[in-house]
Amino acid sequence: MSSSKKFLIQKSPFVVPTTDGKLIEEHFGNATDGNTEISIAHMIAPPHWEEPFQTPEFDEYTYIIKGKKQITIDNEKVVLAAGESIKILKGTRIQYANPFNEACEYIAICTPAFSLDTVHREDE
């Protein structure tokens, strides 16, 4: 990470270890720089991937760069395509998935920052 008094350039994001084939590169947030106010991550979800349902204590913004991503929000399925974005309010029960045949690349921003203690995944 390069820094000066006025800015900070992230060149070495923290790669979150996963077991489901998903790439998570946190550029800023709890794991990278201890920032608890916001987290910004670059992600690639492989084809036919899904996470368990969760009810996070943070707002999450998602911007799709390539491919498509399916989000189940309170039992309603929403599909986002490249160039689209969504804001999901904290306290909403959601499930992220990529049931499609191509990888989905996207940026996720969480406020406050993502934390395993505040995501409340249903299988944990």
N, C-alpha and C positions, 0 to 999 in steps of 0.2 A: 504494500500500500504506500503510495506517495502522498506526502502531505505538506501543507504550508498553513499559515494562519488563516487564510481565507477559503481554502477548499481542500478536498480530500479525494484523490483519484483511487478507485478500487481496481487493482490489476490482478488480485489473487482472491477471488471470492471463496468462501467456505463451501466445500462440496459436502452436502449432508449425506451420510451413509444411508443407503436404502437397500431393501431386499426385493423390491418389486420392479426393478428395471427403470424406475423414474430418475431422471437427473434433476437435482436441486442444487443450484448455485446461489447461495445467499450473498448478496453484495453488501448489504448493510442490514443490521439487526442484532438480535441477542447473541447468536453464535459467532458473528464476525467481529463486531466492534462494541458489543455490550449495549447497543441502543435498544431501549425498551419502548420507545415512542412509535417507531416505524420499522418495518422490515421490507426489503425489496429483494426479490429473488427471480432469477431466470430459471425456467423449468422446461423440461421436455418429457412429456408423458408418452410412453410407448403405445403402439396399437393394442387394443383389448385390455387396457389397464383400468383399475378402479380403486378408490380408497373406501374405507368404511364411512358410514354416516358420521357426522360430527355436528356439534353445536358450539361454535367458537365464541369467545368473549372479546372478539375484535372484528372490526369492519374489514372486509377483504375486497380489493379491487383486482380484477383480472383483465388483461389485455392479450388477445390472441395474435400471435405473429404468423404462425403457419398451422395449417390443419384445422381441426374442429375439436371442441371439448363439450361434453354433456354435463350439465349440472342439474341434479334433482334438488329442488327447493320446495320444502313442505309438500312432497309428493307430486310436484309439477316438474316435468322434464323440459329444460331449456337447452338449446344447442347454440353455441357461439362459434362463429367462423372467423378466419383471418381478417383483421381490421376492426373487429368488434370488441367491445368491452362491457363489463358489468360491475356493479357495486352491490355487495351483499352485506346487509346489516348484521351486526353482532347479535347473538341470541337466536339466529335462524338455523333450523336443522337442514343440513345440506349434505350432498354426496357428489364428489367430483369423479368423472369417469371419461375414458376415451374408448368407446366401443367400436371405433372406426378402424379402417385398415391402414391408416397412416399415422405417424407420430404427430403429436400436437405440441408446438412450441409456444410458450407464453411467458408473460411477466406477471407476478403476483405481488401486490403491495398490501400489507396488513397494518392497521392502526388500532390500538397499540400493536407493537411488534408480535409476530408469531411466537408462540411458546407451546411446548408439549403440555405444560401445566394448564393452559387456557384454551386449547383446541377442543378438548372433550370428545375424542374419537370413541365411538361406541364399542369397539373391540378392546379397549385398553382400560 
